[in-house]
Amino acid sequence: MQVIAASIAAHGRALPLAFTTFEYETIDFSQNKIERDFFISLQRSIGKQVCLVFIMDRGYAKSEHIEIFNETKQLYIIRACSNVIVELSIRNKIKNIFRKVTLQAGQSNKI
C-alpha cells in the first residue's frame, strides 16, 4: 500500500491534514495522475485564504507537477540530491529550475 500524505506544521509536530492510498497492482492509470489529483484536491479544499507550501522529496521532481505548481502560482520546495536535474521549457527556452541551497543545522534562508 502506497500513501500520499499532507501535514500541517504546528508546535514542532506534523499534524495529518489529508491522505490518499493506492496499490500499484490495482491502479488503471499512472501514479502521476493520483499525485496530481491529490495536489489539486488539497488546494481546492484549503482554499485561497491559506498559503500552502508543498515540501516534497526528489520522487516528486516531475516536470508535470512542477508545471502545475508554476501555473497555479503554488509555492513548493523539492528536496533533491545534487545530481538531480529537472528542466522545463518556458517560452521555448529550456531552464533548470532547481537552485542549490546549502544550509547548516539551525541556519535558515529566505526563499
C-alpha positions as CSV (number, residue, x, y, z in Angstrom):
1,M,0.0,0.0,0.0
2,Q,1.4,3.4,-1.0
3,V,0.4,6.6,0.9
4,I,0.5,10.2,-0.2
5,A,0.0,12.4,2.8
6,A,-0.2,16.1,3.6
7,S,0.5,17.5,7.1
8,I,0.5,20.9,8.7
9,A,3.3,22.0,11.0
10,A,2.1,23.0,14.4
11,H,4.2,23.4,17.6
12,G,7.0,21.3,16.2
13,R,4.8,18.5,15.1
14,A,3.4,17.4,11.8
15,L,-0.4,17.1,12.1
16,P,-2.1,15.0,9.4
17,L,-4.3,17.1,7.1
18,A,-5.1,14.8,4.2
19,F,-4.0,11.5,2.7
20,T,-4.8,9.0,-0.1
21,T,-3.7,5.5,-0.6
22,F,-3.3,3.2,-3.6
23,E,-1.7,-0.1,-4.6
24,Y,0.4,-0.3,-7.8
25,E,-1.3,-3.6,-8.8
26,T,-4.8,-2.1,-8.7
27,I,-4.5,1.3,-10.4
28,D,-5.7,1.6,-14.0
29,F,-3.7,4.8,-14.7
30,S,-0.4,6.4,-13.7
31,Q,0.8,7.2,-10.2
32,N,1.4,10.7,-11.6
33,K,-2.4,11.2,-12.0
34,I,-3.1,10.2,-8.4
35,E,-0.4,12.6,-7.2
36,R,-1.6,15.4,-9.4
37,D,-5.3,14.9,-8.4
38,F,-4.2,14.8,-4.7
39,F,-2.4,18.2,-5.0
40,I,-5.3,19.8,-6.9
41,S,-7.9,18.4,-4.4
42,L,-5.9,19.7,-1.4
43,Q,-5.5,23.2,-2.9
44,R,-9.3,23.3,-3.6
45,S,-10.2,22.0,-0.1
46,I,-8.0,24.5,1.7
47,G,-9.0,27.5,-0.4
48,K,-7.0,30.6,-1.4
49,Q,-7.2,32.2,2.1
50,V,-4.4,29.8,3.3
51,C,-1.0,29.8,1.6
52,L,0.2,26.2,1.1
53,V,3.9,25.3,0.6
54,F,4.4,21.8,-0.7
55,I,7.6,20.2,0.6
56,M,8.4,17.1,-1.3
57,D,11.3,14.7,-1.8
58,R,13.0,14.0,-5.1
59,G,10.4,11.4,-6.1
60,Y,8.0,14.4,-6.8
61,A,10.5,16.2,-9.0
62,K,8.4,15.5,-12.1
63,S,8.0,18.2,-14.7
64,E,4.2,17.7,-14.8
65,H,3.9,18.5,-11.1
66,I,6.2,21.5,-11.3
67,E,4.3,22.9,-14.3
68,I,1.0,22.7,-12.4
69,F,2.6,24.4,-9.4
70,N,4.0,27.1,-11.5
71,E,0.8,27.7,-13.5
72,T,-1.2,27.9,-10.3
73,K,1.5,30.0,-8.6
74,Q,1.7,27.4,-5.8
75,L,4.7,27.5,-3.6
76,Y,6.8,24.4,-3.4
77,I,10.2,23.0,-2.2
78,I,11.6,19.8,-3.6
79,R,14.5,18.2,-1.7
80,A,16.8,16.5,-4.1
81,C,20.3,15.2,-4.5
82,S,22.9,17.4,-6.2
83,N,22.8,15.1,-9.3
84,V,19.0,15.6,-10.0
85,I,18.3,17.9,-12.9
86,V,14.7,19.0,-13.8
87,E,14.4,21.2,-16.9
88,L,11.2,22.9,-18.1
89,S,10.5,24.6,-21.4
90,I,9.4,28.1,-20.6
91,R,8.6,30.3,-23.7
92,N,10.6,27.8,-25.8
93,K,13.7,28.2,-23.6
94,I,15.0,25.3,-21.5
95,K,15.6,26.2,-17.9
96,N,17.0,24.2,-15.0
97,I,14.5,25.1,-12.2
98,F,16.5,23.9,-9.2
99,R,18.6,26.4,-7.2
100,K,21.1,24.8,-4.8
101,V,20.8,26.0,-1.2
102,T,23.1,24.5,1.3
103,L,22.3,25.2,5.0
104,Q,24.0,24.2,8.3
105,A,21.9,22.9,11.2
106,G,19.8,25.8,12.6
107,Q,20.5,28.1,9.7
108,S,17.7,29.5,7.5
109,N,17.4,31.1,4.1
110,K,14.7,33.3,2.8
111,I,13.2,31.7,-0.4
